[in-house]
Amino acid sequence: MILQLNPTILVDTPLGRGHVIFIIDYGMHQNSCWVVALEDNGIVKHFDSNDVIVCANYTYHINLCKNSHKG
């Protein structure tokens, strides 16, 4: 199943920050594939769900502790 996200989700990846535009679900025996457009260069890359972290979003109270451990 392919899910197009509208609006996109802002995420951090091993290659930098980007916007998830699609999620491809292969079923319960395999991780989902996140299709991300990178902010720095616009390149579209595929990432395993283990490599994607949703960015902090204060409006929706998502991942608020992410930045609190820096220092």
C-alpha positions as CSV (number, residue, x, y, z in Angstrom):
1,M,0.0,0.0,0.0
2,I,1.3,3.5,-0.8
3,L,0.1,6.5,1.2
4,Q,0.6,10.0,-0.1
5,L,0.9,12.5,2.8
6,N,-0.9,15.8,2.5
7,P,0.4,17.7,4.4
8,T,3.9,16.3,4.5
9,I,5.7,15.4,7.7
10,L,9.0,17.0,8.6
11,V,11.6,14.4,9.6
12,D,15.3,14.0,10.4
13,T,17.1,11.4,8.4
14,P,20.7,10.2,8.2
15,L,21.1,12.5,5.2
16,G,19.5,15.6,6.8
17,R,16.1,17.1,7.3
18,G,13.3,16.5,4.8
19,H,9.6,16.1,4.1
20,V,7.9,12.7,3.9
21,I,5.8,12.7,0.7
22,F,5.0,9.0,0.6
23,I,5.0,6.0,2.9
24,I,5.2,2.5,1.3
25,D,3.9,-0.3,3.5
26,Y,5.0,-3.8,2.4
27,G,3.1,-5.6,5.1
28,M,3.7,-6.8,8.7
29,H,6.9,-8.7,8.0
30,Q,8.9,-5.8,6.6
31,N,9.6,-2.2,7.7
32,S,7.8,0.6,5.9
33,C,9.7,2.7,3.3
34,W,9.5,6.4,3.9
35,V,10.0,8.5,0.7
36,V,11.6,11.8,1.7
37,A,12.4,15.0,-0.2
38,L,15.5,16.4,1.4
39,E,15.4,20.1,2.3
40,D,19.0,20.9,1.4
41,N,19.0,19.8,-2.2
42,G,15.5,18.5,-3.1
43,I,16.8,15.0,-3.7
44,V,14.2,12.3,-3.1
45,K,15.4,9.3,-1.1
46,H,13.9,6.2,0.4
47,F,14.5,5.4,4.1
48,D,13.7,2.5,6.2
49,S,11.3,3.4,9.1
50,N,14.2,2.7,11.6
51,D,16.1,5.6,10.0
52,V,13.5,8.3,10.3
53,I,12.8,10.5,13.3
54,V,9.8,12.9,13.3
55,C,10.9,16.4,14.1
56,A,9.7,18.3,17.2
57,N,6.3,19.8,16.6
58,Y,5.1,22.1,19.5
59,T,1.6,22.6,18.0
60,Y,0.8,18.9,18.0
61,H,3.1,18.0,21.0
62,I,5.1,15.6,19.0
63,N,8.7,14.6,20.1
64,L,9.0,17.6,22.4
65,C,11.9,16.1,24.5
66,K,14.1,15.6,21.4
67,N,15.9,19.0,21.8
68,S,15.9,19.0,25.6
69,H,18.8,16.5,25.8
70,K,21.3,18.6,23.8
71,G,24.2,20.1,25.5
